[in-house]
Amino acid sequence: MADQKIGQLLDTLGVETDLDEGDLPTDAFVILKVIKADGTVTLASARSEGLDWITRLGMVTAAQQIENSGYAEAPTDDT
């Protein structure tokens, strides 16, 4: 299996995120459900170049928490 860029694939799947003007995405970790030619189902992952394992682990852990219980920004002292 050869490595391939997945930006266009994510676009085709309709993947979007909510970013505000001025936001600067720095890293990405993508989990893909893949149906193989023989019908088996597997997971694959991809990450941005330079994403270290500890940041990747933190991102996955935070994503799991958000998916399990939702996410709301903590109030700031300005409110």
mmJSON file of the N, C-alpha and C atoms, coordinates in Angstrom:
{"data_MODEL":{"atom_site":{
"group_PDB":["ATOM","ATOM","ATOM","ATOM","ATOM","ATOM","ATOM","ATOM","ATOM","ATOM","ATOM","ATOM","ATOM","ATOM","ATOM","ATOM","ATOM","ATOM","ATOM","ATOM","ATOM","ATOM","ATOM","ATOM","ATOM","ATOM","ATOM","ATOM","ATOM","ATOM","ATOM","ATOM","ATOM","ATOM","ATOM","ATOM","ATOM","ATOM","ATOM","ATOM","ATOM","ATOM","ATOM","ATOM","ATOM","ATOM","ATOM","ATOM","ATOM","ATOM","ATOM","ATOM","ATOM","ATOM","ATOM","ATOM","ATOM","ATOM","ATOM","ATOM","ATOM","ATOM","ATOM","ATOM","ATOM","ATOM","ATOM","ATOM","ATOM","ATOM","ATOM","ATOM","ATOM","ATOM","ATOM","ATOM","ATOM","ATOM","ATOM","ATOM","ATOM","ATOM","ATOM","ATOM","ATOM","ATOM","ATOM","ATOM","ATOM","ATOM","ATOM","ATOM","ATOM","ATOM","ATOM","ATOM","ATOM","ATOM","ATOM","ATOM","ATOM","ATOM","ATOM","ATOM","ATOM","ATOM","ATOM","ATOM","ATOM","ATOM","ATOM","ATOM","ATOM","ATOM","ATOM","ATOM","ATOM","ATOM","ATOM","ATOM","ATOM","ATOM","ATOM","ATOM","ATOM","ATOM","ATOM","ATOM","ATOM","ATOM","ATOM","ATOM","ATOM","ATOM","ATOM","ATOM","ATOM","ATOM","ATOM","ATOM","ATOM","ATOM","ATOM","ATOM","ATOM","ATOM","ATOM","ATOM","ATOM","ATOM","ATOM","ATOM","ATOM","ATOM","ATOM","ATOM","ATOM","ATOM","ATOM","ATOM","ATOM","ATOM","ATOM","ATOM","ATOM","ATOM","ATOM","ATOM","ATOM","ATOM","ATOM","ATOM","ATOM","ATOM","ATOM","ATOM","ATOM","ATOM","ATOM","ATOM","ATOM","ATOM","ATOM","ATOM","ATOM","ATOM","ATOM","ATOM","ATOM","ATOM","ATOM","ATOM","ATOM","ATOM","ATOM","ATOM","ATOM","ATOM","ATOM","ATOM","ATOM","ATOM","ATOM","ATOM","ATOM","ATOM","ATOM","ATOM","ATOM","ATOM","ATOM","ATOM","ATOM","ATOM","ATOM","ATOM","ATOM","ATOM","ATOM","ATOM","ATOM","ATOM","ATOM","ATOM","ATOM","ATOM","ATOM","ATOM","ATOM","ATOM","ATOM","ATOM","ATOM","ATOM","ATOM","ATOM","ATOM"],
"id":[1,2,3,4,5,6,7,8,9,10,11,12,13,14,15,16,17,18,19,20,21,22,23,24,25,26,27,28,29,30,31,32,33,34,35,36,37,38,39,40,41,42,43,44,45,46,47,48,49,50,51,52,53,54,55,56,57,58,59,60,61,62,63,64,65,66,67,68,69,70,71,72,73,74,75,76,77,78,79,80,81,82,83,84,85,86,87,88,89,90,91,92,93,94,95,96,97,98,99,100,101,102,103,104,105,106,107,108,109,110,111,112,113,114,115,116,117,118,119,120,121,122,123,124,125,126,127,128,129,130,131,132,133,134,135,136,137,138,139,140,141,142,143,144,145,146,147,148,149,150,151,152,153,154,155,156,157,158,159,160,161,162,163,164,165,166,167,168,169,170,171,172,173,174,175,176,177,178,179,180,181,182,183,184,185,186,187,188,189,190,191,192,193,194,195,196,197,198,199,200,201,202,203,204,205,206,207,208,209,210,211,212,213,214,215,216,217,218,219,220,221,222,223,224,225,226,227,228,229,230,231,232,233,234,235,236,237],
"type_symbol":["N","C","C","N","C","C","N","C","C","N","C","C","N","C","C","N","C","C","N","C","C","N","C","C","N","C","C","N","C","C","N","C","C","N","C","C","N","C","C","N","C","C","N","C","C","N","C","C","N","C","C","N","C","C","N","C","C","N","C","C","N","C","C","N","C","C","N","C","C","N","C","C","N","C","C","N","C","C","N","C","C","N","C","C","N","C","C","N","C","C","N","C","C","N","C","C","N","C","C","N","C","C","N","C","C","N","C","C","N","C","C","N","C","C","N","C","C","N","C","C","N","C","C","N","C","C","N","C","C","N","C","C","N","C","C","N","C","C","N","C","C","N","C","C","N","C","C","N","C","C","N","C","C","N","C","C","N","C","C","N","C","C","N","C","C","N","C","C","N","C","C","N","C","C","N","C","C","N","C","C","N","C","C","N","C","C","N","C","C","N","C","C","N","C","C","N","C","C","N","C","C","N","C","C","N","C","C","N","C","C","N","C","C","N","C","C","N","C","C","N","C","C","N","C","C","N","C","C","N","C","C","N","C","C","N","C","C"],
"label_atom_id":["N","CA","C","N","CA","C","N","CA","C","N","CA","C","N","CA","C","N","CA","C","N","CA","C","N","CA","C","N","CA","C","N","CA","C","N","CA","C","N","CA","C","N","CA","C","N","CA","C","N","CA","C","N","CA","C","N","CA","C","N","CA","C","N","CA","C","N","CA","C","N","CA","C","N","CA","C","N","CA","C","N","CA","C","N","CA","C","N","CA","C","N","CA","C","N","CA","C","N","CA","C","N","CA","C","N","CA","C","N","CA","C","N","CA","C","N","CA","C","N","CA","C","N","CA","C","N","CA","C","N","CA","C","N","CA","C","N","CA","C","N","CA","C","N","CA","C","N","CA","C","N","CA","C","N","CA","C","N","CA","C","N","CA","C","N","CA","C","N","CA","C","N","CA","C","N","CA","C","N","CA","C","N","CA","C","N","CA","C","N","CA","C","N","CA","C","N","CA","C","N","CA","C","N","CA","C","N","CA","C","N","CA","C","N","CA","C","N","CA","C","N","CA","C","N","CA","C","N","CA","C","N","CA","C","N","CA","C","N","CA","C","N","CA","C","N","CA","C","N","CA","C","N","CA","C","N","CA","C","N","CA","C","N","CA","C","N","CA","C","N","CA","C","N","CA","C"],
"label_alt_id":[null,null,null,null,null,null,null,null,null,null,null,null,null,null,null,null,null,null,null,null,null,null,null,null,null,null,null,null,null,null,null,null,null,null,null,null,null,null,null,null,null,null,null,null,null,null,null,null,null,null,null,null,null,null,null,null,null,null,null,null,null,null,null,null,null,null,null,null,null,null,null,null,null,null,null,null,null,null,null,null,null,null,null,null,null,null,null,null,null,null,null,null,null,null,null,null,null,null,null,null,null,null,null,null,null,null,null,null,null,null,null,null,null,null,null,null,null,null,null,null,null,null,null,null,null,null,null,null,null,null,null,null,null,null,null,null,null,null,null,null,null,null,null,null,null,null,null,null,null,null,null,null,null,null,null,null,null,null,null,null,null,null,null,null,null,null,null,null,null,null,null,null,null,null,null,null,null,null,null,null,null,null,null,null,null,null,null,null,null,null,null,null,null,null,null,null,null,null,null,null,null,null,null,null,null,null,null,null,null,null,null,null,null,null,null,null,null,null,null,null,null,null,null,null,null,null,null,null,null,null,null,null,null,null,null,null,null],
"label_comp_id":["MET","MET","MET","ALA","ALA","ALA","ASP","ASP","ASP","GLN","GLN","GLN","LYS","LYS","LYS","ILE","ILE","ILE","GLY","GLY","GLY","GLN","GLN","GLN","LEU","LEU","LEU","LEU","LEU","LEU","ASP","ASP","ASP","THR","THR","THR","LEU","LEU","LEU","GLY","GLY","GLY","VAL","VAL","VAL","GLU","GLU","GLU","THR","THR","THR","ASP","ASP","ASP","LEU","LEU","LEU","ASP","ASP","ASP","GLU","GLU","GLU","GLY","GLY","GLY","ASP","ASP","ASP","LEU","LEU","LEU","PRO","PRO","PRO","THR","THR","THR","ASP","ASP","ASP","ALA","ALA","ALA","PHE","PHE","PHE","VAL","VAL","VAL","ILE","ILE","ILE","LEU","LEU","LEU","LYS","LYS","LYS","VAL","VAL","VAL","ILE","ILE","ILE","LYS","LYS","LYS","ALA","ALA","ALA","ASP","ASP","ASP","GLY","GLY","GLY","THR","THR","THR","VAL","VAL","VAL","THR","THR","THR","LEU","LEU","LEU","ALA","ALA","ALA","SER","SER","SER","ALA","ALA","ALA","ARG","ARG","ARG","SER","SER","SER","GLU","GLU","GLU","GLY","GLY","GLY","LEU","LEU","LEU","ASP","ASP","ASP","TRP","TRP","TRP","ILE","ILE","ILE","THR","THR","THR","ARG","ARG","ARG","LEU","LEU","LEU","GLY","GLY","GLY","MET","MET","MET","VAL","VAL","VAL","THR","THR","THR","ALA","ALA","ALA","ALA","ALA","ALA","GLN","GLN","GLN","GLN","GLN","GLN","ILE","ILE","ILE","GLU","GLU","GLU","ASN","ASN","ASN","SER","SER","SER","GLY","GLY","GLY","TYR","TYR","TYR","ALA","ALA","ALA","GLU","GLU","GLU","ALA","ALA","ALA","PRO","PRO","PRO","THR","THR","THR","ASP","ASP","ASP","ASP","ASP","ASP","THR","THR","THR"],
"label_asym_id":["A","A","A","A","A","A","A","A","A","A","A","A","A","A","A","A","A","A","A","A","A","A","A","A","A","A","A","A","A","A","A","A","A","A","A","A","A","A","A","A","A","A","A","A","A","A","A","A","A","A","A","A","A","A","A","A","A","A","A","A","A","A","A","A","A","A","A","A","A","A","A","A","A","A","A","A","A","A","A","A","A","A","A","A","A","A","A","A","A","A","A","A","A","A","A","A","A","A","A","A","A","A","A","A","A","A","A","A","A","A","A","A","A","A","A","A","A","A","A","A","A","A","A","A","A","A","A","A","A","A","A","A","A","A","A","A","A","A","A","A","A","A","A","A","A","A","A","A","A","A","A","A","A","A","A","A","A","A","A","A","A","A","A","A","A","A","A","A","A","A","A","A","A","A","A","A","A","A","A","A","A","A","A","A","A","A","A","A","A","A","A","A","A","A","A","A","A","A","A","A","A","A","A","A","A","A","A","A","A","A","A","A","A","A","A","A","A","A","A","A","A","A","A","A","A","A","A","A","A","A","A","A","A","A","A","A","A"],
"label_entity_id":["1","1","1","1","1","1","1","1","1","1","1","1","1","1","1","1","1","1","1","1","1","1","1","1","1","1","1","1","1","1","1","1","1","1","1","1","1","1","1","1","1","1","1","1","1","1","1","1","1","1","1","1","1","1","1","1","1","1","1","1","1","1","1","1","1","1","1","1","1","1","1","1","1","1","1","1","1","1","1","1","1","1","1","1","1","1","1","1","1","1","1","1","1","1","1","1","1","1","1","1","1","1","1","1","1","1","1","1","1","1","1","1","1","1","1","1","1","1","1","1","1","1","1","1","1","1","1","1","1","1","1","1","1","1","1","1","1","1","1","1","1","1","1","1","1","1","1","1","1","1","1","1","1","1","1","1","1","1","1","1","1","1","1","1","1","1","1","1","1","1","1","1","1","1","1","1","1","1","1","1","1","1","1","1","1","1","1","1","1","1","1","1","1","1","1","1","1","1","1","1","1","1","1","1","1","1","1","1","1","1","1","1","1","1","1","1","1","1","1","1","1","1","1","1","1","1","1","1","1","1","1","1","1","1","1","1","1"],
"label_seq_id":[1,1,1,2,2,2,3,3,3,4,4,4,5,5,5,6,6,6,7,7,7,8,8,8,9,9,9,10,10,10,11,11,11,12,12,12,13,13,13,14,14,14,15,15,15,16,16,16,17,17,17,18,18,18,19,19,19,20,20,20,21,21,21,22,22,22,23,23,23,24,24,24,25,25,25,26,26,26,27,27,27,28,28,28,29,29,29,30,30,30,31,31,31,32,32,32,33,33,33,34,34,34,35,35,35,36,36,36,37,37,37,38,38,38,39,39,39,40,40,40,41,41,41,42,42,42,43,43,43,44,44,44,45,45,45,46,46,46,47,47,47,48,48,48,49,49,49,50,50,50,51,51,51,52,52,52,53,53,53,54,54,54,55,55,55,56,56,56,57,57,57,58,58,58,59,59,59,60,60,60,61,61,61,62,62,62,63,63,63,64,64,64,65,65,65,66,66,66,67,67,67,68,68,68,69,69,69,70,70,70,71,71,71,72,72,72,73,73,73,74,74,74,75,75,75,76,76,76,77,77,77,78,78,78,79,79,79],
"pdbx_PDB_ins_code":[null,null,null,null,null,null,null,null,null,null,null,null,null,null,null,null,null,null,null,null,null,null,null,null,null,null,null,null,null,null,null,null,null,null,null,null,null,null,null,null,null,null,null,null,null,null,null,null,null,null,null,null,null,null,null,null,null,null,null,null,null,null,null,null,null,null,null,null,null,null,null,null,null,null,null,null,null,null,null,null,null,null,null,null,null,null,null,null,null,null,null,null,null,null,null,null,null,null,null,null,null,null,null,null,null,null,null,null,null,null,null,null,null,null,null,null,null,null,null,null,null,null,null,null,null,null,null,null,null,null,null,null,null,null,null,null,null,null,null,null,null,null,null,null,null,null,null,null,null,null,null,null,null,null,null,null,null,null,null,null,null,null,null,null,null,null,null,null,null,null,null,null,null,null,null,null,null,null,null,null,null,null,null,null,null,null,null,null,null,null,null,null,null,null,null,null,null,null,null,null,null,null,null,null,null,null,null,null,null,null,null,null,null,null,null,null,null,null,null,null,null,null,null,null,null,null,null,null,null,null,null,null,null,null,null,null,null],
"Cartn_x":[0.854,0.0,0.895,0.596,1.405,0.78,1.63,1.142,0.551,-0.507,-1.112,-1.674,-1.683,-2.262,-3.766,-4.359,-5.784,-6.641,-6.06,-6.844,-8.062,-7.896,-9.014,-10.026,-9.544,-10.446,-11.317,-10.71,-11.479,-12.499,-12.118,-13.062,-14.234,-13.938,-14.976,-15.93,-15.397,-16.228,-17.005,-16.738,-17.462,-16.969,-15.71,-15.153,-14.953,-15.526,-15.395,-15.124,-14.619,-14.447,-14.818,-15.068,-15.474,-14.249,-13.739,-12.593,-12.992,-12.507,-12.733,-11.623,-11.907,-10.893,-9.698,-8.522,-7.312,-6.852,-7.718,-7.311,-6.209,-5.259,-4.114,-3.982,-4.57,-4.392,-2.908,-2.417,-0.992,-0.732,-1.65,-1.457,-2.785,-2.704,-3.915,-3.635,-4.624,-4.599,-5.952,-5.956,-7.18,-7.344,-8.533,-8.855,-9.876,-9.585,-10.426,-10.971,-12.253,-12.829,-12.664,-12.077,-11.773,-12.405,-13.12,-13.634,-12.686,-12.022,-11.042,-11.747,-10.987,-11.537,-12.204,-11.712,-12.303,-13.494,-13.895,-15.056,-14.753,-13.528,-13.198,-13.154,-13.457,-13.463,-12.293,-11.584,-10.424,-10.358,-9.464,-9.197,-7.814,-7.685,-6.392,-6.249,-5.033,-4.823,-3.785,-3.846,-2.883,-2.617,-1.459,-1.121,-0.307,-0.35,0.432,1.918,2.721,4.158,4.649,5.473,6.034,5.207,4.047,3.215,3.855,4.286,4.968,3.956,4.427,3.531,2.81,3.439,2.795,1.67,1.865,0.795,-0.338,0.015,-1.001,-1.83,-1.189,-1.895,-2.818,-2.332,-3.158,-4.358,-4.159,-5.263,-6.324,-5.886,-6.826,-7.577,-6.876,-7.504,-8.536,-8.181,-9.12,-10.317,-10.069,-11.166,-12.121,-11.575,-12.43,-13.303,-12.731,-13.486,-14.605,-14.283,-15.28,-16.399,-16.053,-17.061,-17.934,-17.356,-18.112,-19.019,-18.609,-19.389,-19.666,-19.243,-19.452,-18.369,-18.369,-17.338,-17.973,-17.648,-18.072,-16.878,-16.625,-15.517,-15.762,-14.7,-14.801,-14.997,-15.827,-16.007,-14.701,-14.515,-13.33,-13.704,-12.717,-12.969,-13.598,-13.533,-14.054,-15.574,-16.217,-17.687,-18.424],
"Cartn_y":[-1.179,0.0,1.235,2.156,3.363,4.522,5.357,6.572,7.496,8.196,9.151,10.328,11.478,12.681,12.472,12.98,12.716,13.976,15.123,16.359,16.3,15.85,15.771,14.721,13.632,12.61,13.193,13.957,14.584,15.565,16.293,17.205,16.422,15.304,14.474,13.919,13.581,13.057,14.165,15.415,16.541,16.939,16.669,17.007,18.517,19.108,20.542,20.776,21.94,22.337,23.802,24.216,25.591,26.376,27.233,28.074,29.532,30.339,31.775,32.429,33.608,34.358,34.592,34.322,34.491,33.221,32.179,30.91,30.288,29.628,29.045,27.572,26.688,25.257,24.895,24.094,23.749,22.271,21.423,19.986,19.313,18.103,17.332,15.854,15.177,13.728,13.238,12.365,11.926,10.42,9.993,8.578,8.264,7.251,6.89,5.479,5.295,3.956,3.563,2.402,1.963,0.599,0.464,-0.83,-1.324,-2.419,-2.992,-3.645,-3.924,-4.534,-5.874,-6.597,-7.901,-7.785,-6.556,-6.322,-6.164,-6.43,-6.243,-4.754,-4.44,-3.051,-2.861,-1.766,-1.484,0.011,0.392,1.795,2.139,3.337,3.859,5.239,5.694,7.031,7.766,9.072,9.933,11.121,11.706,12.86,13.847,15.076,16.105,15.862,16.29,16.133,16.874,16.237,16.871,16.709,16.053,15.847,14.755,15.135,14.172,13.278,12.154,11.155,11.663,12.478,12.926,13.92,14.783,15.698,14.902,13.914,13.064,12.348,11.805,11.136,12.115,13.316,14.329,14.714,14.842,15.194,14.09,12.843,11.719,11.632,11.816,11.77,12.887,14.088,15.213,14.988,14.474,14.205,13.165,12.147,11.126,11.739,12.591,13.254,14.118,14.853,15.716,14.876,13.795,12.929,12.26,11.916,11.223,12.15,13.41,14.261,15.652,15.954,17.296,18.233,19.409,20.389,21.762,22.482,23.879,24.67,25.801,26.629,27.093,27.086,27.572,29.074,29.598,31.06,31.753,32.932,33.71,34.789,35.427,36.495,37.722,37.786,38.928,38.931,37.826,37.749,38.04],
"Cartn_z":[0.0,0.0,0.0,-0.874,-1.009,-0.239,0.347,1.002,-0.045,0.327,-0.587,0.191,-0.437,0.149,0.286,1.383,1.605,1.65,1.355,1.377,0.479,-0.746,-1.679,-1.217,-0.637,-0.104,1.005,1.915,2.986,2.42,1.384,0.728,0.137,-0.514,-1.128,-0.074,1.099,2.183,2.905,2.553,3.139,4.515,4.807,6.117,6.213,7.265,7.507,8.985,9.309,10.701,10.842,12.056,12.34,12.816,11.97,12.309,12.199,13.116,13.061,12.249,11.727,10.997,11.923,11.422,12.215,12.917,12.98,13.574,12.719,13.361,12.659,13.017,12.215,12.469,12.342,13.279,13.272,13.055,13.456,13.333,13.025,12.455,12.188,12.401,12.957,13.093,12.607,11.619,10.97,11.156,11.554,11.665,10.572,9.78,8.649,8.802,8.545,8.419,6.96,6.726,5.366,5.117,4.018,3.591,2.5,2.789,1.865,0.682,-0.368,-1.575,-1.282,-0.269,0.067,1.015,1.364,2.201,3.686,4.094,5.502,5.826,7.082,7.541,8.483,8.311,9.145,9.437,10.31,10.58,10.062,9.559,9.131,9.752,9.881,10.424,9.601,9.691,9.006,9.912,9.777,10.613,9.801,10.27,9.607,9.886,8.944,9.066,10.31,11.082,12.262,13.53,13.438,14.621,15.475,16.686,17.546,18.262,18.783,19.362,20.605,21.39,22.624,22.335,21.339,20.931,20.294,19.474,18.844,19.917,20.937,22.019,22.749,23.0,23.648,22.808,21.501,20.607,20.589,20.526,20.504,21.827,22.931,24.249,24.399,23.985,24.06,23.139,21.948,21.006,21.574,22.218,22.828,23.923,24.739,25.801,25.215,24.172,23.528,22.925,22.235,21.621,22.672,23.809,24.856,25.651,25.844,26.74,26.21,25.019,24.503,24.984,24.459,24.786,24.844,25.882,25.984,26.49,25.872,26.324,27.747,28.529,29.909,29.886,30.77,30.805,31.209,30.662,31.003,32.015,32.59,33.544,32.892,31.538,30.797,30.706,31.096,30.931,32.195],
"occupancy":[1.0,1.0,1.0,1.0,1.0,1.0,1.0,1.0,1.0,1.0,1.0,1.0,1.0,1.0,1.0,1.0,1.0,1.0,1.0,1.0,1.0,1.0,1.0,1.0,1.0,1.0,1.0,1.0,1.0,1.0,1.0,1.0,1.0,1.0,1.0,1.0,1.0,1.0,1.0,1.0,1.0,1.0,1.0,1.0,1.0,1.0,1.0,1.0,1.0,1.0,1.0,1.0,1.0,1.0,1.0,1.0,1.0,1.0,1.0,1.0,1.0,1.0,1.0,1.0,1.0,1.0,1.0,1.0,1.0,1.0,1.0,1.0,1.0,1.0,1.0,1.0,1.0,1.0,1.0,1.0,1.0,1.0,1.0,1.0,1.0,1.0,1.0,1.0,1.0,1.0,1.0,1.0,1.0,1.0,1.0,1.0,1.0,1.0,1.0,1.0,1.0,1.0,1.0,1.0,1.0,1.0,1.0,1.0,1.0,1.0,1.0,1.0,1.0,1.0,1.0,1.0,1.0,1.0,1.0,1.0,1.0,1.0,1.0,1.0,1.0,1.0,1.0,1.0,1.0,1.0,1.0,1.0,1.0,1.0,1.0,1.0,1.0,1.0,1.0,1.0,1.0,1.0,1.0,1.0,1.0,1.0,1.0,1.0,1.0,1.0,1.0,1.0,1.0,1.0,1.0,1.0,1.0,1.0,1.0,1.0,1.0,1.0,1.0,1.0,1.0,1.0,1.0,1.0,1.0,1.0,1.0,1.0,1.0,1.0,1.0,1.0,1.0,1.0,1.0,1.0,1.0,1.0,1.0,1.0,1.0,1.0,1.0,1.0,1.0,1.0,1.0,1.0,1.0,1.0,1.0,1.0,1.0,1.0,1.0,1.0,1.0,1.0,1.0,1.0,1.0,1.0,1.0,1.0,1.0,1.0,1.0,1.0,1.0,1.0,1.0,1.0,1.0,1.0,1.0,1.0,1.0,1.0,1.0,1.0,1.0,1.0,1.0,1.0,1.0,1.0,1.0,1.0,1.0,1.0,1.0,1.0,1.0],
"B_iso_or_equiv":[0.0,0.0,0.0,0.0,0.0,0.0,0.0,0.0,0.0,0.0,0.0,0.0,0.0,0.0,0.0,0.0,0.0,0.0,0.0,0.0,0.0,0.0,0.0,0.0,0.0,0.0,0.0,0.0,0.0,0.0,0.0,0.0,0.0,0.0,0.0,0.0,0.0,0.0,0.0,0.0,0.0,0.0,0.0,0.0,0.0,0.0,0.0,0.0,0.0,0.0,0.0,0.0,0.0,0.0,0.0,0.0,0.0,0.0,0.0,0.0,0.0,0.0,0.0,0.0,0.0,0.0,0.0,0.0,0.0,0.0,0.0,0.0,0.0,0.0,0.0,0.0,0.0,0.0,0.0,0.0,0.0,0.0,0.0,0.0,0.0,0.0,0.0,0.0,0.0,0.0,0.0,0.0,0.0,0.0,0.0,0.0,0.0,0.0,0.0,0.0,0.0,0.0,0.0,0.0,0.0,0.0,0.0,0.0,0.0,0.0,0.0,0.0,0.0,0.0,0.0,0.0,0.0,0.0,0.0,0.0,0.0,0.0,0.0,0.0,0.0,0.0,0.0,0.0,0.0,0.0,0.0,0.0,0.0,0.0,0.0,0.0,0.0,0.0,0.0,0.0,0.0,0.0,0.0,0.0,0.0,0.0,0.0,0.0,0.0,0.0,0.0,0.0,0.0,0.0,0.0,0.0,0.0,0.0,0.0,0.0,0.0,0.0,0.0,0.0,0.0,0.0,0.0,0.0,0.0,0.0,0.0,0.0,0.0,0.0,0.0,0.0,0.0,0.0,0.0,0.0,0.0,0.0,0.0,0.0,0.0,0.0,0.0,0.0,0.0,0.0,0.0,0.0,0.0,0.0,0.0,0.0,0.0,0.0,0.0,0.0,0.0,0.0,0.0,0.0,0.0,0.0,0.0,0.0,0.0,0.0,0.0,0.0,0.0,0.0,0.0,0.0,0.0,0.0,0.0,0.0,0.0,0.0,0.0,0.0,0.0,0.0,0.0,0.0,0.0,0.0,0.0,0.0,0.0,0.0,0.0,0.0,0.0],
"pdbx_formal_charge":[null,null,null,null,null,null,null,null,null,null,null,null,null,null,null,null,null,null,null,null,null,null,null,null,null,null,null,null,null,null,null,null,null,null,null,null,null,null,null,null,null,null,null,null,null,null,null,null,null,null,null,null,null,null,null,null,null,null,null,null,null,null,null,null,null,null,null,null,null,null,null,null,null,null,null,null,null,null,null,null,null,null,null,null,null,null,null,null,null,null,null,null,null,null,null,null,null,null,null,null,null,null,null,null,null,null,null,null,null,null,null,null,null,null,null,null,null,null,null,null,null,null,null,null,null,null,null,null,null,null,null,null,null,null,null,null,null,null,null,null,null,null,null,null,null,null,null,null,null,null,null,null,null,null,null,null,null,null,null,null,null,null,null,null,null,null,null,null,null,null,null,null,null,null,null,null,null,null,null,null,null,null,null,null,null,null,null,null,null,null,null,null,null,null,null,null,null,null,null,null,null,null,null,null,null,null,null,null,null,null,null,null,null,null,null,null,null,null,null,null,null,null,null,null,null,null,null,null,null,null,null,null,null,null,null,null,null],
"auth_seq_id":[1,1,1,2,2,2,3,3,3,4,4,4,5,5,5,6,6,6,7,7,7,8,8,8,9,9,9,10,10,10,11,11,11,12,12,12,13,13,13,14,14,14,15,15,15,16,16,16,17,17,17,18,18,18,19,19,19,20,20,20,21,21,21,22,22,22,23,23,23,24,24,24,25,25,25,26,26,26,27,27,27,28,28,28,29,29,29,30,30,30,31,31,31,32,32,32,33,33,33,34,34,34,35,35,35,36,36,36,37,37,37,38,38,38,39,39,39,40,40,40,41,41,41,42,42,42,43,43,43,44,44,44,45,45,45,46,46,46,47,47,47,48,48,48,49,49,49,50,50,50,51,51,51,52,52,52,53,53,53,54,54,54,55,55,55,56,56,56,57,57,57,58,58,58,59,59,59,60,60,60,61,61,61,62,62,62,63,63,63,64,64,64,65,65,65,66,66,66,67,67,67,68,68,68,69,69,69,70,70,70,71,71,71,72,72,72,73,73,73,74,74,74,75,75,75,76,76,76,77,77,77,78,78,78,79,79,79],
"auth_comp_id":["MET","MET","MET","ALA","ALA","ALA","ASP","ASP","ASP","GLN","GLN","GLN","LYS","LYS","LYS","ILE","ILE","ILE","GLY","GLY","GLY","GLN","GLN","GLN","LEU","LEU","LEU","LEU","LEU","LEU","ASP","ASP","ASP","THR","THR","THR","LEU","LEU","LEU","GLY","GLY","GLY","VAL","VAL","VAL","GLU","GLU","GLU","THR","THR","THR","ASP","ASP","ASP","LEU","LEU","LEU","ASP","ASP","ASP","GLU","GLU","GLU","GLY","GLY","GLY","ASP","ASP","ASP","LEU","LEU","LEU","PRO","PRO","PRO","THR","THR","THR","ASP","ASP","ASP","ALA","ALA","ALA","PHE","PHE","PHE","VAL","VAL","VAL","ILE","ILE","ILE","LEU","LEU","LEU","LYS","LYS","LYS","VAL","VAL","VAL","ILE","ILE","ILE","LYS","LYS","LYS","ALA","ALA","ALA","ASP","ASP","ASP","GLY","GLY","GLY","THR","THR","THR","VAL","VAL","VAL","THR","THR","THR","LEU","LEU","LEU","ALA","ALA","ALA","SER","SER","SER","ALA","ALA","ALA","ARG","ARG","ARG","SER","SER","SER","GLU","GLU","GLU","GLY","GLY","GLY","LEU","LEU","LEU","ASP","ASP","ASP","TRP","TRP","TRP","ILE","ILE","ILE","THR","THR","THR","ARG","ARG","ARG","LEU","LEU","LEU","GLY","GLY","GLY","MET","MET","MET","VAL","VAL","VAL","THR","THR","THR","ALA","ALA","ALA","ALA","ALA","ALA","GLN","GLN","GLN","GLN","GLN","GLN","ILE","ILE","ILE","GLU","GLU","GLU","ASN","ASN","ASN","SER","SER","SER","GLY","GLY","GLY","TYR","TYR","TYR","ALA","ALA","ALA","GLU","GLU","GLU","ALA","ALA","ALA","PRO","PRO","PRO","THR","THR","THR","ASP","ASP","ASP","ASP","ASP","ASP","THR","THR","THR"],
"auth_asym_id":["A","A","A","A","A","A","A","A","A","A","A","A","A","A","A","A","A","A","A","A","A","A","A","A","A","A","A","A","A","A","A","A","A","A","A","A","A","A","A","A","A","A","A","A","A","A","A","A","A","A","A","A","A","A","A","A","A","A","A","A","A","A","A","A","A","A","A","A","A","A","A","A","A","A","A","A","A","A","A","A","A","A","A","A","A","A","A","A","A","A","A","A","A","A","A","A","A","A","A","A","A","A","A","A","A","A","A","A","A","A","A","A","A","A","A","A","A","A","A","A","A","A","A","A","A","A","A","A","A","A","A","A","A","A","A","A","A","A","A","A","A","A","A","A","A","A","A","A","A","A","A","A","A","A","A","A","A","A","A","A","A","A","A","A","A","A","A","A","A","A","A","A","A","A","A","A","A","A","A","A","A","A","A","A","A","A","A","A","A","A","A","A","A","A","A","A","A","A","A","A","A","A","A","A","A","A","A","A","A","A","A","A","A","A","A","A","A","A","A","A","A","A","A","A","A","A","A","A","A","A","A","A","A","A","A","A","A"],
"auth_atom_id":["N","CA","C","N","CA","C","N","CA","C","N","CA","C","N","CA","C","N","CA","C","N","CA","C","N","CA","C","N","CA","C","N","CA","C","N","CA","C","N","CA","C","N","CA","C","N","CA","C","N","CA","C","N","CA","C","N","CA","C","N","CA","C","N","CA","C","N","CA","C","N","CA","C","N","CA","C","N","CA","C","N","CA","C","N","CA","C","N","CA","C","N","CA","C","N","CA","C","N","CA","C","N","CA","C","N","CA","C","N","CA","C","N","CA","C","N","CA","C","N","CA","C","N","CA","C","N","CA","C","N","CA","C","N","CA","C","N","CA","C","N","CA","C","N","CA","C","N","CA","C","N","CA","C","N","CA","C","N","CA","C","N","CA","C","N","CA","C","N","CA","C","N","CA","C","N","CA","C","N","CA","C","N","CA","C","N","CA","C","N","CA","C","N","CA","C","N","CA","C","N","CA","C","N","CA","C","N","CA","C","N","CA","C","N","CA","C","N","CA","C","N","CA","C","N","CA","C","N","CA","C","N","CA","C","N","CA","C","N","CA","C","N","CA","C","N","CA","C","N","CA","C","N","CA","C","N","CA","C","N","CA","C","N","CA","C","N","CA","C","N","CA","C","N","CA","C"],
"pdbx_PDB_model_num":[1,1,1,1,1,1,1,1,1,1,1,1,1,1,1,1,1,1,1,1,1,1,1,1,1,1,1,1,1,1,1,1,1,1,1,1,1,1,1,1,1,1,1,1,1,1,1,1,1,1,1,1,1,1,1,1,1,1,1,1,1,1,1,1,1,1,1,1,1,1,1,1,1,1,1,1,1,1,1,1,1,1,1,1,1,1,1,1,1,1,1,1,1,1,1,1,1,1,1,1,1,1,1,1,1,1,1,1,1,1,1,1,1,1,1,1,1,1,1,1,1,1,1,1,1,1,1,1,1,1,1,1,1,1,1,1,1,1,1,1,1,1,1,1,1,1,1,1,1,1,1,1,1,1,1,1,1,1,1,1,1,1,1,1,1,1,1,1,1,1,1,1,1,1,1,1,1,1,1,1,1,1,1,1,1,1,1,1,1,1,1,1,1,1,1,1,1,1,1,1,1,1,1,1,1,1,1,1,1,1,1,1,1,1,1,1,1,1,1,1,1,1,1,1,1,1,1,1,1,1,1,1,1,1,1,1,1]
}}}
